[in-house]
Amino acid sequence: MTQEQSTGWTGGARAFGDFAPGLVHYTDKILFDEVWERDGLSKRDRSLITVAALTAMGKTDQLTFHLDYARRNGVTETELKEAITHLAFYCGWPNGMSAMTVAKQVFGD
């Protein structure tokens, strides 16, 4: 994908509109139009890595979006739950428990 091309991603614009144009640009054009479209990793792998990083850092607000995005990118709910369980041993039990709570909300009971 060239710099002029766009995936049509507008999540930053929907979240912040004209309030934070710089963050909108970096979110929509750089992160989702460029980084997520690079050939080095599949979107599935990028999603799994992102969920792992957010879990490890305890960033549960962002996990809500990224768990669903991971499913859309081909990661199964079973794989995501297993990844979070595995991560709990490496990034701390509270982070794992918090991430699993978000997963339960996103996936439904």
N, C-alpha and C positions, 0 to 999 in steps of 0.2 A: 504494500500500500504506500503510495507516495504521500508526501506531506500535504498536497492539495486535496487528496481524497478524504472522505469522511465515512465513518460507519453509520452516521446518523445519531450517534449517542448524544443525548441531551440531559442526562441525569444531573450534571452540575448546573445547567441552566434552569432545570425544573426546581432544583433545591434553592438556588440563590438568585436567579434572574439577574437583574442589574445591580444587586447589592454588593456582590464580590466578583467583578468581571475577571480578575486575574485567576482566582480559584476556579471559576467556571471554565476558563480557557485551558488551564492545566489539567483539569479533570476530564473534560470532554475531548479536547483535541490532542493532548499529549498522552495522558494515561490510557484512555479507552480507544482513541483513533490510532495511536502509534504503539505504545507498549503492549497492550493486549493483543495487537494484531501481528506482532513480530513472529517470525518463523521458528525461532529457537525452541519454543515450548508450545504445546497445544493449549487451548483455552481451558481444557479440563485440568491439565497440570497446573496452569497458572491459578485456577480457582482453588485447587487443593492446597497449594503453597500459601495462597492468601488467607484461607481459612486457618491454616496452621499458624501463620504469623499473628493474625488477629487474636487467636486463642491464646497464644503464648504471651502476648502483651496485655491480655485482659480487655480488649477493645470490643465489648459486647454490642455497643450501639451499631458498629459497622458490620458485625457478624450477621445481623438480621438480613441485610441486603445480600451479603456474600454467600451465605448458606443457600439461599434461593438461587442466586446466580450460578453457584456451583452445580446445583441440580440441572439448571438449564444448559450448562456446559458439559453434562454427561456424568457427573459424579453422583453415585447413588446415595440415598439416605443412609443405607447400611454402611457404606464406605465412610461417609462423613461422621457417623456416630462412632465407628471404630477408630477413625483418626483422632477424634476428640478424646476418646478413652485412652488411647496410646499417649497422646500429648499430655494428659494429666500427670503422668509419671515423670515427664521431662520439664514441664513448665509450671508445675505446681497444681496441687489438687483443687484449690479454690478457682483457678482459671479454668480448669477442666470442668468443674461443676457449673460455673457460670456459663461457659460455652454450651454445655449440654442443656441447660435451662433454656437458652435461646433456641437451640435446635428443636427442642420439644415444642416450643411455641411456633416456630416456623413450619415444622413438619406436621403439627397437630398431634393430639394424643393418639 
